[in-house]
Amino acid sequence: MDVEDRRRYFIVGSVILEIVQPLFRTKLENDYSSKGLGSLQAFLNTLPVLHILFHLRHRNAYCCKDNINCRNNSKLPLIYCQWDLLYTENPGQPGHNCHCKFIANPVQLNDLDITLASLILLNCCHLGTSEENAIRKLRRYKNDYLSHNTEGKINETEYKSLWTDLTNFVLHLDPNKQDDLIRIEKRPLDEGLCNRYSIDLLNIHKKLNEMGTQIQGISSGMQMICPQIHGISSSVQVMGPHIQGITSDIQELLCYQRNAATCQYCKKTLIEQGMDGRKLNSYKLGQDIFYQDGEIDLKSFLNDHDIDRIADVVKMDDGRLVMCLHDQSKLLICNTDGSEEATIPVKDMPCSITAVNNFTVAVTFFKLSLINL
């Protein structure tokens, strides 16, 4: 695979996940906040929104309230796992087959991917014509160039026209994203981060989420499940070479047993491929499995004195590094290409750091008996 084709895929995926997705969430938050609603859950619980989303998931259903506005859509864009994320059936409303029998879950904005956030924006929020067009186009680009792209690459001809349109629509929604776009466009390929982004962007990720609910009894029923899963993953591997990393992760997860032994189906398969069964090492429950997905030369953006003063460092899911410089009482945020993004002063000398989510870290200090978030 051409490295530049792969890097272009990584750049577009980074824009979609690091800029467009948070931008859609912010647009949604601004919309419901302007209506005096304090949370996404409160917004989803309003009858107009619940009614609209209900008919985007259910066909041939007529509601006991507001039935004038019931719609029987030819397509149902809200899929099962999305509906289950947003709503739960209310047991206090038996006998109803309409929107009034459902209540919103305590879902957070960060739980919404770009597809679900855009679906809610386009159907339930007040948007101008140009805003609506930008959101539709950005969602379409995600589907056309990423979600349906099983090769994990974008050639130069596609990229030139795509990048122009992509940046224009992003800047139309938020002109302040110009510097972020420039930074991402210059980003070198980070293969480990690119693989993780591929999992989030491919449509197969939704299928795997749905599968997850069916394998809760994995430790007791593994010998029955494994052959089926291997059949699924084998059919997935033909979709493209970069999918193999995803399917191997699934197989690794599914092949745990309560006694930490290799499942019999996997063992049989490996032996058939010529591996000595006596040399198969099983993972033990609780064992960490690490792999190297890159290397960063700290000397490219820190002097020797600062490097010696790094107490701890964590790599966020979006590729950024957050470091504790304990003698300077600050956190340094850097990109994997060596560029400094921000500096955050703290109250005392930080000694350790842990990622909470993409936007939050927890920091402990040498002398203070507190944790800063």
N, C-alpha and C positions, 0 to 999 in steps of 0.2 A: 504493500500500500504506500502511495506517495505521502511523505511526511507532511508536506504543505497542504495537501487535500485533507488530511486528518486534522491539522491545525485549524484550517478554516471551519471545519465542522465544530471543533472545540470553541472557537471564537463565537460563532453564531449561538451555540448552546449556552455559552456563558452569558451572552446578552439576554437570552430568553429567561434563564433561571435567576440571574443576578440583578437584572434591571427590569425586564418586562413583568415578571411574576410579582415582585414587590410593588411595582407601580400599579398593577391591577388591584392588588389588595388595598393599597392606599386610596385609590379611587373609590372603592367600595366603602371603605371606612368613612371617607369624607361625605359620601352620599347619605349613609344612615345617621351620621353624627349631625348633619344639617337638618335632619328631621327630628332631632331631640332624642334619639335612641342611643343608649350608652354601650351597647354591645352588639356583636353579630348575632348572638342568640336572640336578643330582643327584636332585631330586624327580621330574622327568619320566622319569628312567631307572629308577626303582623299578618292579619288575614289576607290582604292583597298579595303579599309575597308568597305565603304558604299556598294560596289558591293557584297562583301562576305556576309555581314549581311542581305542585301536585299533578297538574295536567301535562307537564313536561315529562312525567314518569308514568302516568296511568292513562290508559285509553278506555273509552266507553264507560266513563264514570261521570255521574251528574250529582252535584253537591246540593246539600240541603240548604246552604246559605249562598247567596250571590250566584244562583244558578244561571242568571242571564249572561254572566261572563264565563261560563264553563266553555272549555275548548276541547275538541277531540282532534288532537294533532296527528297528522299522518306519520310523523317521525317522533320518536321519543328520545331526545338528546340527553336527558338526564338518566344515566345508567344506574344499575342496582346499587353498586358500592357507593356511588355519590349520594344517592337518596338516603341510604342507611347511615352515611356519615352525618347528614343534616338532620334527619328526623327519626323519631321513635313512635311507634303506635301507642296511643293512650288507652290503657285498659278500661278507663272510665267511660269510654264511648262505644259500647258494643252495638253491633247491628248496623253501623254506618259504613258506607263504602265511599267516603268522600274526604275532603281535606280536614274536616273538623275532628277526625279521630287521631290526628298526628300532632305531636309537639316537637319543638326544635330541641336538638341536643346542645350541650354547652360547647359548641364547636368554636374554635379560635380562627382568626384570619390566617395564621400560618399553616392551618390544616388544609387550606384551599390551594390546589395547584392552579396553573394558568388556565386550564380548560374549564374547571368548575368556577373559578373567579370570573372569567369572561362570560360564562353562561348566565351567571346571576346579574352581572353588570348589564348585559344586553337585554335581558328580559324583565328586570325588576328595578332598574335605576333610571333616573332622569339624565339622559345624555344628549349632547348636541349632535347634529348630523356628522360633523367632521370627527368628533370623538368616537362615535359609534363605528365609523368607517375605519379609523385607526385601530381600534380594538379588534374588529373582525379581521383585518389584514394581518395583524401581528399573530393572532391565533392561527390563521391559515398558514402563515410562514412556519410556525412551530410544527404544524401537522405535515406540511408538504416537504420540508427540508430536514426535519428531525424525527418526528414520531413515526413516519413511514420510511425513514432512511435506515435500512438494515445493514448498509455497507459502512456507515460511520465516517463518511467523507463527503466533501463538497468541492467540486472542481473550480478552477479559477473563473471560467466563463459564468457559471451560475452565481458565484460569490460576488462578482462585480455588480451585477444588477440587484442581487438580493441585499447587499450591504447598503446600497444607496436608499432603497425603499425602507429597509429595516430602521436605519438611523433617522430617516425623515419622519416616520410614524412615531418613533419613540420620542423625538424632540417635539413633535406636535403635542403629545400628551404631557411632556415635562421638559421644557427647554434647559433646565439645569442639569440634564444628564449628559451634556456634551463631553465634559472631562472624563466621566466614567466610560463612555463609548471609546474615547481615544485610548484610555488606559487598557481596556480589554482588547482592542484591536492590535495592540503591540505585544500582547501577552504571548510568551512562548508556550509550546505544547506541554501540558502536564498530563501525562498519560493516565496516571492514577485518578486524578480529578476528572479527566475526560470519561473514563470508564464509569465512574459514579454518576456523572451527568447523563450518560447514555441510558442507565437504568431508569432514571427519573423521566427521561424524555420519550422513550419508546412506548408504544401502546401496549406492548407485552407486559409492562410493569403493572398495568391495571388488572390483567388476567392473573398475574402472580398474587396480587393482593386478594383477589377473590378466592384463589386456591388456598391462601393462608388460613381462611376460616374453616377449611375442611380438613386441616391436618393438626388440630389441637391434640388429638389422641395419638400423636406420632410415636411416642415411646412404647406404647403397648401394641400398636398395629403396624409397625414398620415393615414386617416381612410381607404383608399384603399390599402395602402402599408403594413400596420401592419400585416394583416392576412397572407400575403405572406411571410413576414420575419419570423413570428413566426413558420410557417410551415418549413422554411429552418432551423431555429435554433433547432427545435425539432428533426429533422433528424440528425443534427450534434451531439446532446448530446449523442447519442448511441455510438459514436466513442470512448469515454473515459471520465472518471470523470473530468480530469483536463481541458477538453474543455469547461465545463460548465461555468467556469469563463469568458472565451472568449465570449461565446454566451450571457451571462448576460450583459456584457459590451455593446455588439451590441444592445441588446434590450433596454438598458438604453438610449443609444444614439438615437435610432430610435423612441423612444416614447416621445420625446420632441415635443411640439406644440407651435405655436406662442403665445398662451395665457397661456402657462406654465401649462396646464391641462393634466391629464393622458389620453392617447388615449383611445377611447371607446373600442377597441378590448382588450387592456391590462386590462382595468377595468373589463370588462365582464369576462375575463379569471380568474382574481384574485377572483372575487365574486363567480364564480363557484367552486373555490378551497376552499371556506369557509371563505374568508376574508370579514370583514364588509366594505362595500363600503364607509361608512362615515368616516372611519379611514385611507383612502388612502391619503397619503401626496404627493403632487406634488412637483417636483423640480422647483425652480424659475429660470428664465433666468439669467445667470451670476453667479449663486450660485456655490461655490466650493464644491466638494465632495471628502473627504479625507478618507483614511483607513490606518490602521497600518499593515505593512507587515514585521515588525521585531523590535528588540530591541537591542541596542548596549550599552555596559557598557564602558563609556569613561575612567573610572578609570583603565581599563586594559592596557591602553597605554598612558595615560596622568596623570600627577600629579595634585593635587588639585589647585595649583597656575595656571597652564596652563588652566585647565577647567574653572576657574573663568574669564580667559582672552579671552575666545572664543567670538568674536563679532557676528559671523554668521557661518552657516554651510550649505552645499548643498550636496545632494546625487546624484551622476551621474547615468546614465542609466546602466552602467556596474557594479554598486554596490559600487564604491569608494566614500569616503567622502572627501570633500575639506573644510577646516576650516580656518577662519580668526583669527589669533592670533595677535590682534591689537597692544599690547604693545611690541611685538617682531618683528613687521614689516615683517611678513612672512605668507605664506599659507602652511598649512600642509595637505598632501594627504595621506590618510590611506585606508586600505582595511577593509571590514566589519568584518574580523576575528581579527582585532586589530593590524595588522602588519603595520608599517609605510612604505610607498612607496617612498615618495619624499618630499622635502621641497623647496619652491620657495620664495626667498627674494623679497620684493616689496619696492617701494620708500618711503612709509609713512605708517601710521597706518590704515590698512584696516578695514572697518566697516560693509560692506555688500557684498554678493556674489550671483551671479545668473548663472546658467548653460546656456550656449549658444548652445552647442552640446556636443557630447561625449568627445571632446578633448579641449574645450575652455570654460572658465568662464569669466564673467565680474565682476570687483571688483571696488567698490567705496571707497573713503578715507575720513577721518575726516577733513583734512585741505586742501588737494589738490582738485582743481576744475577740475578733470579729471576722466576718467574711463579707467582702464587697462584691456586689453584683452589678 
